[in-house]
Amino acid sequence: MIRKLVMGLVLATLAGPRIQAQQSQTQQDQTQPNQAQPQDSNRPSAAPPPQAPPPVASQTPASQESSSSQETSDEELGRRRKAKVHDYKNWVYNVDAGANLGRDTTKTFVKGGGGLGGAGVARNFNKYFGFRLDFQFVNLPLRSSALQLAQAPSASSHVYAFTLDPMISIPVTKLYTGYFLIGPGYYHRSGKLDSSTAIPGSACNAFYRWWGPCFNSSLPQKGKFLSESQDEFGYNFGGGVARRVNKKYEVFAEYRQQHGTGDKITTDWRSVTLGLRW
């Protein structure tokens, strides 16, 4: 019995350190996972590997294209703003036709209703002010009383008129515009009697003084009074109303008075015309 107890104590003494070492190893193994677990929970999840940036050479054309497109859009925007502000045409062309009525001395020898036609061009500096240059052919048919004084069966008479006028425009609505013009004019009047029984060298009557060939108040000796040609300078003034038909064309009605003089001979008429401008 005593031997068994002694043997048990010896075995217990020998096994104690081994058991203690196994217990300490077991506790260490249990502690390491617990300590690693908080570290793993706090550690961020592994991110996918970063992608390599595209090469610089591939980005340069895109940036250039973006810059050029931005410049193009800015240029187009500037053009649109300019077009919106520039609400008039720099150059305007016109054609017109109508009839005339004589005035003053011209009315005494020329019957009313002679036709006329012309064309012109205007240079506008803004929508209110510009200059307009016009050419007109004006027919001045002689009265029967004038033919009797000329002792002629028939005749022709006309004027080539050139005028340069400052023009003031007044936009009334989007469709209608009124305008006024006044300025100098150059007039070339010419005519021809088919024949005449008047005696060369005889005194000029009122018609021949207006007609123009008189010399010292007498008809030329060589019978050159059948035709006349003279240059006159003067002025004109008038106004009109234009109506817009579409973005390109306008129709207008115009009234004018014109006066020319040269060598104490005058030519005066009023005209009413209808025209088209663009």
C-alpha positions as CSV (number, residue, x, y, z in Angstrom):
1,M,0.0,0.0,0.0
2,I,2.7,2.5,0.9
3,R,4.6,1.5,-2.3
4,K,1.5,2.3,-4.4
5,L,1.2,5.7,-2.8
6,V,4.8,6.5,-3.3
7,M,4.6,5.4,-7.0
8,G,1.5,7.6,-7.5
9,L,3.2,10.7,-6.1
10,V,6.3,10.1,-8.3
11,L,4.1,9.8,-11.4
12,A,2.1,12.9,-10.4
13,T,5.3,14.8,-9.9
14,L,6.7,13.8,-13.3
15,A,3.4,14.5,-15.2
16,G,2.7,17.9,-13.6
17,P,5.0,20.0,-15.7
18,R,3.9,18.3,-18.9
19,I,0.3,18.8,-18.2
20,Q,1.0,22.4,-17.2
21,A,2.9,23.0,-20.5
22,Q,0.0,21.4,-22.5
23,Q,-2.5,23.7,-20.7
24,S,-0.5,26.8,-21.3
25,Q,-0.1,25.8,-25.0
26,T,-3.8,25.3,-25.2
27,Q,-4.6,28.7,-23.7
28,Q,-2.1,30.3,-26.0
29,D,-3.7,28.7,-29.1
30,Q,-7.1,29.9,-27.9
31,T,-5.9,33.4,-27.3
32,Q,-4.2,33.9,-30.7
33,P,-7.3,33.5,-32.8
34,N,-9.3,35.8,-30.5
35,Q,-6.6,38.4,-30.8
36,A,-6.3,38.0,-34.6
37,Q,-10.1,38.3,-35.1
38,P,-10.4,42.0,-34.0
39,Q,-7.4,42.8,-36.1
40,D,-9.0,41.1,-39.1
41,S,-12.3,42.9,-38.5
42,N,-10.6,46.3,-38.3
43,R,-8.5,45.6,-41.4
44,P,-10.2,46.9,-44.6
45,S,-11.2,44.5,-47.2
46,A,-8.7,43.9,-49.8
47,A,-9.3,46.4,-52.8
48,P,-8.9,45.2,-56.3
49,P,-5.6,46.1,-57.9
50,P,-5.6,49.6,-59.4
51,Q,-5.9,49.8,-63.1
52,A,-3.1,51.4,-65.0
53,P,-3.9,54.9,-66.2
54,P,-4.4,55.3,-69.9
55,P,-1.3,56.5,-71.8
56,V,-0.9,60.2,-72.0
57,A,-0.7,60.1,-75.7
58,S,-4.4,58.9,-75.9
59,Q,-5.6,61.7,-73.7
60,T,-4.0,64.5,-75.7
61,P,-6.2,64.3,-78.8
62,A,-9.4,64.2,-76.7
63,S,-8.3,67.3,-74.8
64,Q,-7.5,69.0,-78.1
65,E,-10.8,68.0,-79.6
66,S,-12.7,69.3,-76.5
67,S,-10.8,72.6,-76.7
68,S,-11.5,73.0,-80.5
69,S,-15.2,72.1,-80.0
70,Q,-15.4,74.7,-77.2
71,E,-13.8,77.3,-79.4
72,T,-16.2,76.5,-82.2
73,S,-19.2,76.8,-80.0
74,D,-18.0,80.1,-78.6
75,E,-17.5,81.4,-82.2
76,E,-20.9,80.2,-83.2
77,L,-22.4,81.9,-80.1
78,G,-20.7,85.1,-81.0
79,R,-22.0,85.0,-84.5
80,R,-25.5,84.4,-83.3
81,R,-25.3,87.3,-80.9
82,K,-23.9,89.5,-83.6
83,A,-26.7,88.5,-86.0
84,K,-29.3,89.2,-83.3
85,V,-27.9,92.7,-82.7
86,H,-27.3,93.4,-86.4
87,D,-31.0,93.6,-87.4
88,Y,-30.6,95.5,-90.6
89,K,-28.9,94.9,-94.1
90,N,-25.8,96.8,-95.0
91,W,-26.7,96.9,-98.6
92,V,-30.3,97.2,-100.0
93,Y,-31.2,97.2,-103.7
94,N,-34.4,98.5,-105.2
95,V,-36.4,98.8,-108.5
96,D,-39.4,101.0,-108.9
97,A,-41.9,102.3,-111.6
98,G,-44.7,104.8,-111.6
99,A,-45.9,108.1,-113.0
100,N,-45.1,111.8,-112.8
101,L,-46.9,115.1,-112.7
102,G,-45.1,118.3,-113.9
103,R,-44.7,121.3,-111.6
104,D,-44.2,125.1,-112.1
105,T,-43.0,125.9,-115.6
106,T,-42.7,122.3,-116.6
107,K,-46.4,121.8,-115.9
108,T,-47.2,124.4,-118.5
109,F,-45.6,122.3,-121.3
110,V,-45.7,118.7,-120.1
111,K,-48.8,116.8,-119.5
112,G,-49.2,114.6,-116.4
113,G,-49.1,110.9,-116.4
114,G,-45.7,110.3,-118.0
115,G,-44.2,107.0,-117.0
116,L,-40.9,106.6,-115.1
117,G,-38.8,103.7,-113.9
118,G,-35.6,103.3,-112.0
119,A,-33.2,101.4,-109.8
120,G,-31.1,102.1,-106.8
121,V,-28.9,100.9,-104.1
122,A,-28.7,102.0,-100.4
123,R,-25.8,101.7,-97.9
124,N,-27.2,101.5,-94.4
125,F,-25.0,102.3,-91.4
126,N,-27.7,101.2,-88.9
127,K,-31.4,100.6,-89.1
128,Y,-32.2,104.3,-88.9
129,F,-29.7,106.0,-91.2
130,G,-28.1,105.3,-94.6
131,F,-27.4,106.8,-98.1
132,R,-29.3,105.9,-101.2
133,L,-28.2,106.3,-104.8
134,D,-31.0,106.2,-107.5
135,F,-31.2,106.4,-111.3
136,Q,-34.5,107.2,-113.0
137,F,-35.7,107.5,-116.5
138,V,-38.6,110.1,-116.6
139,N,-40.8,110.5,-119.6
140,L,-42.1,114.1,-120.1
141,P,-44.7,114.0,-122.9
142,L,-45.5,117.5,-124.3
143,R,-48.9,119.0,-124.2
144,S,-50.8,119.7,-127.4
145,S,-50.5,123.4,-126.6
146,A,-46.7,123.1,-126.3
147,L,-46.6,121.4,-129.8
148,Q,-48.6,124.2,-131.2
149,L,-46.1,126.8,-129.9
150,A,-43.3,124.6,-131.3
151,Q,-45.2,124.3,-134.6
152,A,-44.4,120.6,-134.5
153,P,-46.7,117.6,-135.1
154,S,-45.1,115.4,-132.4
155,A,-42.1,115.3,-130.1
156,S,-40.3,113.3,-127.4
157,S,-38.9,114.6,-124.2
158,H,-37.4,112.9,-121.2
159,V,-35.0,113.2,-118.3
160,Y,-32.2,111.0,-116.9
161,A,-32.0,111.6,-113.2
162,F,-29.3,110.7,-110.7
163,T,-29.9,111.4,-107.0
164,L,-27.8,110.7,-103.9
165,D,-29.9,111.1,-100.7
166,P,-29.3,110.6,-97.0
167,M,-32.2,108.4,-95.9
168,I,-33.8,108.3,-92.4
169,S,-35.8,105.1,-91.6
170,I,-38.4,104.8,-88.9
171,P,-39.4,101.2,-88.0
172,V,-43.0,101.4,-87.0
173,T,-43.8,97.7,-86.6
174,K,-42.1,94.5,-87.5
175,L,-43.8,94.7,-90.9
176,Y,-43.9,98.4,-91.7
177,T,-41.1,101.0,-92.0
178,G,-41.4,104.7,-92.9
179,Y,-38.6,106.6,-94.4
180,F,-37.6,110.1,-95.6
181,L,-34.9,111.2,-98.0
182,I,-33.5,114.5,-99.3
183,G,-30.4,115.4,-101.3
184,P,-28.8,116.7,-104.4
185,G,-29.6,115.6,-107.9
186,Y,-28.1,115.7,-111.4
187,Y,-30.6,115.8,-114.4
188,H,-29.9,115.5,-118.1
189,R,-33.0,116.6,-120.1
190,S,-33.2,116.0,-123.8
191,G,-35.8,115.9,-126.5
192,K,-36.6,116.1,-130.2
193,L,-39.2,117.7,-132.4
194,D,-40.1,115.5,-135.4
195,S,-40.3,118.6,-137.5
196,S,-41.2,122.3,-137.2
197,T,-42.5,125.1,-139.4
198,A,-40.9,127.7,-137.1
199,I,-38.6,130.2,-138.9
200,P,-34.9,130.1,-137.9
201,G,-33.8,133.4,-136.5
202,S,-37.3,134.3,-135.3
203,A,-38.0,135.3,-131.7
204,C,-38.3,132.6,-129.2
205,N,-41.6,132.1,-127.6
206,A,-42.2,130.7,-124.1
207,F,-42.0,127.1,-125.2
208,Y,-38.6,127.5,-126.9
209,R,-37.2,129.4,-124.0
210,W,-38.1,126.4,-121.8
211,W,-37.0,124.0,-124.6
212,G,-33.6,125.5,-124.5
213,P,-32.1,126.3,-128.0
214,C,-32.6,130.0,-127.9
215,F,-29.6,132.3,-128.5
216,N,-30.1,136.0,-127.7
217,S,-33.8,135.2,-127.5
218,S,-33.9,134.0,-131.1
219,L,-34.0,130.6,-132.7
220,P,-30.7,129.4,-134.2
221,Q,-30.2,130.3,-137.9
222,K,-29.3,126.8,-138.9
223,G,-32.4,125.2,-137.6
224,K,-30.8,123.3,-134.7
225,F,-33.7,124.0,-132.4
226,L,-35.4,120.7,-133.3
227,S,-33.5,118.9,-130.6
228,E,-32.4,120.0,-127.2
229,S,-29.9,118.6,-124.6
230,Q,-29.0,120.3,-121.3
231,D,-27.6,119.4,-118.0
232,E,-29.2,120.6,-114.8
233,F,-28.4,120.4,-111.1
234,G,-30.9,120.6,-108.3
235,Y,-32.4,118.7,-105.4
236,N,-35.1,116.2,-104.5
237,F,-37.0,115.2,-101.4
238,G,-39.7,112.7,-100.5
239,G,-40.6,109.7,-98.4
240,G,-42.3,106.4,-98.5
241,V,-43.6,103.4,-96.6
242,A,-42.2,99.9,-97.0
243,R,-43.9,96.6,-96.0
244,R,-41.9,93.4,-95.4
245,V,-43.1,90.5,-97.4
246,N,-40.6,87.9,-96.1
247,K,-37.1,87.9,-94.7
248,K,-35.6,88.9,-98.0
249,Y,-38.1,91.2,-99.8
250,E,-40.0,94.4,-99.1
251,V,-42.5,96.3,-101.2
252,F,-42.7,100.1,-101.0
253,A,-44.7,103.1,-102.1
254,E,-42.9,106.4,-102.5
255,Y,-43.6,110.1,-103.3
256,R,-40.9,112.5,-104.5
257,Q,-40.5,116.1,-105.7
258,Q,-37.5,116.9,-108.0
259,H,-36.1,120.2,-109.3
260,G,-33.3,120.9,-111.7
261,T,-32.0,124.1,-113.1
262,G,-29.4,125.2,-115.6
263,D,-28.9,128.4,-117.7
264,K,-32.1,129.8,-116.2
265,I,-34.1,126.8,-117.5
266,T,-35.9,124.6,-114.9
267,T,-37.3,121.1,-114.9
268,D,-39.7,120.2,-112.1
269,W,-41.9,117.2,-111.5
270,R,-43.6,115.1,-108.8
271,S,-43.6,111.3,-108.9
272,V,-45.5,108.4,-107.3
273,T,-43.8,105.0,-107.6
274,L,-44.2,101.5,-106.4
275,G,-41.2,99.3,-106.0
276,L,-39.5,96.2,-104.6
277,R,-36.3,96.2,-102.5
278,W,-34.1,93.4,-101.1
